[in-house]
Amino acid sequence: MWLLPLLCMCTAVAAQDSVGVHRHAEDSSDVFFRHMKLNEVTVTGITGNTKLKHSTTPVNIITPKVLRATASTNIIDAISHQPGVSQLSTGASISKPIIRGLGYNRVVVMSEGVRQEGQQWGDEHGVEVDGNGVGSVEILKGPASLMYGSDAMAGVVILHPLPAPVEDELRINVGSEYQTNNGLFGYNLSLAGNKKDIVWDAGYSDKMAHAYKNKYDGYVPGSQFRERAGRMMLGINRPKIHSRLTATLYHLTPGIIEGERDDVTGELVCSSASPKTYSKALPFQQVNHYKVVWDNSFNIRRGYLKAIVGYQQNRRQEFEESADEYELYFKLHTVTYDFRYVTQEFNGWKLSAGLGGMYQRSDNLGEEYLIPDYHLFDGGLYATATKTLGDRWTLNGGVRYDHRHIHGKGLVEDGQQRFTDFTRYFNGVTGSLGAVCNINEHFDVRLNLARGFRTPNMSELASNGVHEGSIRYELGSQNLKAEYSLQGDLGLDFTSRYVSAQVALFANRINNYIFTHRLPQVIEDGYLTYAYTQGNARLMGFEAGADFHPIHSVHFANTFSYVNAQLLNQPADTKYLPFTPAPRWTSELKWEILHHSHNTIAHCHKESVPHRSAHLSFNNLYVAAGLNYCLRQSHIYSADETETVTPSYVLLNFSAGTDVQWKGKRVAEFYVTAENVLNTAYQNHLSRLKYTDVNNLTGRRGVYNMGRNISFKLVIPLDARF
C-alpha cells in the first residue's frame, strides 16, 4: 500500500544526481539554469557522443566534484548511492555493481575505453579499478547489448578518466583521506600536462585499512585490505587525430572473511594477533590487474573513425594455509577490440557502424580448482541511427549480431574426472528503438524498447569446487542456454525554478535467467552447496524522487528505488529471484552556505562577495544531513534456505565540504562525512556475509555491516602554466 502514495508523490530525481547537477553547472546562481545546462552535457554510452536531453535511455551522470566529496572504500561503493544502483558486497574492499536488480556478468564496466575484464563472475571478485583515477561516471540503465555485446543486459558503468589539461597547462593533484571505523588511510598523487599537442599524465595511489567494526560483531577479522594502483598515459591531440596509449596497474590484497565463531563465546575467530593489524592475515587473496589500451580517433571526411585495442591480464591468488604458497591461482588474458565509424550530423541524421569483441584465455596455476582452463572468442557487428525531428523529437535505434565461441578443457584429478572437455557456440541478435520528446524547457518524455543478450560464463557452465570467498561449493551446468531479455523504459523529466523531478519506470522479461540455488546435500564439509539453474523471469520497478530548492542555496532531495523480480510459474518458496535489492528511500537536506563562481560574482552585490584582499577565504561551503532507509526485503528465494528475510534499517548521515582559497585562488578542497551516525547494526540484503556462522550466544546469523564511520578527505590542486 505504501507504493501508491509514494509513486503519486515522487516524480523525481536522484539526490546524488541533483548534487551532480548543481556541482556541474557552477556558472549560474539560479538552480533552474543549472538543470538546463545539465541537459547540454555530452554522454558517450549511447551511440557516440549524444546530449543528455537527446538520450532515449536513462543515464545517470556523476561529476568529478561529487566523486571527490563522496566517502567510500572503492569506486563501486562510491556510485552505489545512485537510484536504481546497488552493490553486492563482501566486506569493505569488494563491491560489485547491481543495476535494477541485475549484476555479475549482466553489467559491463568500461574503463579507459575498454571492457574491464577480470573474474567478475565471483561473489567476492570486485572491479579492479582505482577510484582516484576516475574523473566522472556514466551509468546506463537497461539492455545495452547493441553497443557492448553480450553481458550488457542490465546496463553499463562507464568510468571516465580524468580529462587532459588544456594547452600549456601543468596540473598536479595531491590527495589524502582517513576513515575512523577501519583506520583507512590513503593518499594519491597525479601529474598531467599538455604542451604542443602532446598530453601526458601519471598517477599513483595507496590505501590500507584494518578490520572494520560494528556494534554486534566488534572487529570483523579478514576485512582488512591493502590497495595500490598506478597509471601512465602519453598521447597526441591534433585537429585530425587523437591518439593515447595508457597503461594501468592495480594491486589489491583483501582478507577473506570466513565468519567462523567460537562455539561458546560466539565471538569471531581471528587468525592474527590483532584484528586492527594492517598486515596480511590468513586467509587472504592477492589480485593483480594490468592493462594497456591504445585509443585512437581519426577525423575523416563527414565523420570520424574510432579504434581502440586493449590488453588485460588478471591474476587472482588465494592463500589459505601459508602466506608464501597459494592454493588457488587464476590467470586471465583478455584482448579487446572496438572499431567504429560515426558520421557527422546531416539533415538531422547521425549514423554509426562498428565491429567489436574480445579474446580470452584463462589458466589454473594453483593446486585447487573451481573452474576449468578455457578460451573464448567473440565478435559483433552493429549499426545505429539517430534522427532529430525539429527541436523536440529525437529517435534512435539499431541492430547487432554477436557470435561467441567458448571451450573448456577437461581435467582428471586423483583419477577422477574434475572437468569434462566441452565446446559451446552462442549467437545472438539484439536491437533497440527509442524516442525522446523535449516537450518544452520544463518537460522531457523518454520511451525505449531494447532486446538484450547474454551467454553463460565459465563459472555458470562448469564450476566444480570450493569458492572460498563466498564460503560455498559451486556446481555449474553445461546445458545452460543464453539469456534473452526484452525491456521497456518510460521516463518523465521535469525541471522548474523550484522543483526538479524525474520518474523512470521499467519492465523486463528475461528468458533462461541463470541463478544459483542451494542444494540440501553437502559435497565438502564446512561449505554449503549451490548449483546453477535457470528459468524465465520478470522484473518490474521504478526510480523516483524530487529535489525541492525554494532558494538556490537550499536543496531537499528525496529518491525511491524499487525492483520486483520474479521467476514465472513457480510456487511461493521459489517465486522471487534470489538476491534482489530491497526497496530504498534516500533523503538529503543540503545548505550551500557559500557558493560563488567567476561568472556570477559580477552579478552579485558587493557585500555578498568574499573580500578580495583577504588572504584566506572559503567557497562552495555546504553542510548536509541525510537518511538512507532500506525497507524490509521479504521477497526472497526461500527454498533450501537459499536466502533469508532482511529487516529494514535506517542510517543517518552528515556531511560538509568547502573549497579553501588563498588570495582568491583555490588551494584545497576539504570534506568531512559521518556515515551511520547512530551506529546502527544492520545487514544489507546483498551482503554475502549474512550467511556465515550463527552466533550461538545471541542466535544472530552472519556478519553485520560497518558501524559508525567518519571520513576526512583533503584534495590539493597545484595548477601552473608552461
C-alpha angles and dihedrals in degrees: 000000000000091000097069100056091040093052090048091050099043121067089151163169127221117259092232091045088054091052090049091052095052094044092048096054103046093148095084132057091204114088092207092061091044089061091045090055092053088064088062092058113116117233124194104196097088118051108328117302113351132168112246093238089059095050112115093196127062112267128180119204122203111192128213093253092054092048092052092049094050120095111220144140096225139006096265090050087054094057098037092091091071116108111265091016125103137163131235101216139193105186123317102304102049123067133157123198118247117192117194092336097313126104146140110064090353090078120064117208115204119202127171087359097301137087112274103235120187130119094309093152091077125089092226096039109105133189110284097219129118109235092210089066093054116098101182140345135226119196114197112195122206135027110335098170088123093072102022107031126218118009097032091100098120098033145276133277109205114197107198118202121235110285118258117257120259121258114302093006126133114197125192124178129186121185140174137178140185131193122197102209100061098014090246111183122181141163135183137193129195136177124190135169146173121205128160094342092311115118128186142162138180131189143176132189135182129191133174135175138177124219116309123231140214137183097264104036103030108209114002111224114223096029094102118106145174123213129186128173141172137190136190128182133180124179151141128243113199132152093256102031140033115188129171134177113200129184124187135178127194127188124185128176107187125176119236114242106215096172094217114164137199107256093224106036098028090223121142114261112244120202094196132062092253133014087217092068119120092206127092118280125188128291103039143139130234118207126186122180123184124185136180120185130184108198119187135177123185122192107218134167112308094353147004137269120225121200123178126173123177140179123201132182120193122191120187122180131179121205116196112154103019135024089220100051126053123212098195125033127174119187115189126187119194131182115188129188135184126177120176141163120212122188127219114251113276125176089345093307128119119180135186137179132182154161123227142160146116147243122222137185123183126191132190110222100167136080095250126062136206104158129017127252108272146169128211136190128184138166137179139195120208143171130191136186133197124193126190116204110197118303097315115044130063122177127187139170145145149173135235138189121204133188123189129184120191128179125189119198123228123242132195113200122187090344094308129106106250097170130011122220112252144158128206132187124201130188127186139181116200137171146161139212125192146159137198125196119200094204093183139320089294106041134054124175122197131191127178138170118192138173117215132198134196132173121213113264124230093262091056093045103044117002114143115164150053116311100205096189094056093035097232145099112248131205124192131199126225090202096069117127128217118272120243125190137188115198133180123199129194122182138176124193123192126185127179138153094271106021134041118186144169138182124189122186126187140181120194129186115193123189118206094011109190121219142148126251131183121258121211095226122085116224096179125022115253096025132089114228121237128182133195118242136153145219142157116289140190124203124187132169150111146232117223140161146134135233114207117194110173088174126022094250098052125068129180108188127183130179137178129194125190134175127181108192120181140172110229124243095007134134120252098271093054098031099104129059110251121252100016114165116257119246108274134201122189127187131183133180111198131183119195098205097180121020120159131152136183095259097046101044092077090056097047127090113264093243091058095056120088111255108265094212093055112107096212125037141150133232135181089023113172142164125200141181123200145180127211110196118184112189125221112284108214097150095098141146095246100172111121088358091285087158139354137222115275118214121228121261140183125217122197118208137183130191141174136179144171145179112240115217130195115198090342096310123111109243102164147006119217127191134181122190127181112195127190090007093181091053092237115190108227144149120221110226091234095051111113089205089076089082102054124106126322118248101236091200097056103017091234116137127218137001121299129229126260119298128216112341130181118196128198120193130183125187121186117191117198107187124176142165128242 
